[in-house]
Amino acid sequence: MKNLLLDYDKCLDCSKCMKGCLLLDEFTSSPKSLLKEMKGTRSLENITFSCASCNYCQSVCPEDISFKKHFSKAKKEYAKSDDILNNYGYKSVLFHQKNSFSKYFTSKTKFTKGEFKNMAFMPGCALSSYSPKIVKSIYTHLKELLPGIGVIQQCCGMPTRTLGDMKRFDKLYSYLEVDLEYMGCDTVVTACENCYMSIKELSPHIKVKSLYEVLDSIELPKFTTKAYVDIPKVALHDPCPTRYESILHVSVRNLMDKLGLRYEEFKNSKEKTECCGSGGMLELTNPKLALKQIKNRANQTKCDTIVSYCQSCSESMSKGGKNGVHILDLIFDENMKEKMKQKKKGTVKKWFNRYVSKKMIDKL
């Protein structure tokens, strides 16, 4: 309550936060009036669970006010009741998390020899669901240039954390920490921005590096050198979880240049990037608002193709009517130059892909 009062007093009601946040545009005409409502007693469940947790608001606020911070705190209070959570698709989250941490979809391989034996590659749930082939290609490439690097297919528990269920999240995240300790990892290389931020914030004893930072520092597959010079210009979308991670922004743009791919920036990019519509589990908690945000972001560029370095963002851009492509498609799929689009995959296919990815790691 104290922080809310402070932010209410600080708020200039300039509405800068509303220009890139459909939640604020949908539920209020004034950020200051919403802060006043939030410090009152009226239930604001629907507004709270409609927050994408992207923190765009704070990135443009002259007074550094974060609605994400206040909504995250409110979610933790609402999450004490499963009945409330179930109103916002939480049964689907629990199904996802139960399977994500099960033996059928998790695996780890550690090697005892090699300079990088205390390092592990963690592809993340979304990439494993999308393409086991790309996961294998990435790891094969890393293993060749970083001898000894291990690999772990595990979830970071982000869905439960995002919806405020900290009791379940703490338990689930501990499984990841146990696995990393078992592997003797002091460094984790992540392809997923949510995994990157989770480990960075919650496991300070482990050094986390983005896969894109690593790829920028080593050789890329030979076929990629200036391979995309003839491709029409694309737009580059930055995922919101890592809006303040400038090293990722630089690394990804370096990789785009190495590929020879011409690209344009969104008006709001890097630290001021806008959510793709999948943040905060929004597609479960408020599907209509999520779709509105997806289409809004996708149509902020005239480019037919939008490249991102988050698989969920890439899928969102495709749902928004554009060709969503992951930068890893460009680096590890030799056929991507001809198609420049991802093949749509249903839920069953995604779980099957995660199982295939797990079995591939088992065989290592």
TASUL-V976389 format. One record per helix or strand. SS is the DSSP state (H for helix, E for strand). FROM is the first residue (numbers start at 1). TO is the last residue. If there is no record, write none. Layout:
ss->SS from->FROM to->TO
ss->SS from->FROM to->TO
This chain:
ss->H from->2 to->10
ss->H from->16 to->20
ss->H from->22 to->27
ss->H from->31 to->38
ss->H from->45 to->48
ss->H from->56 to->60
ss->H from->67 to->78
ss->H from->82 to->86
ss->H from->90 to->100
ss->E from->107 to->109
ss->E from->119 to->122
ss->H from->125 to->130
ss->H from->132 to->145
ss->E from->150 to->153
ss->H from->158 to->162
ss->H from->166 to->183
ss->E from->187 to->190
ss->H from->193 to->202
ss->E from->207 to->210
ss->H from->211 to->217
ss->H from->222 to->224
ss->E from->234 to->237
ss->H from->240 to->242
ss->H from->246 to->259
ss->E from->263 to->265
ss->H from->270 to->272
ss->H from->279 to->285
ss->H from->287 to->298
ss->E from->305 to->308
ss->H from->311 to->319
ss->E from->323 to->326
ss->H from->327 to->332
ss->H from->336 to->339
ss->H from->347 to->363
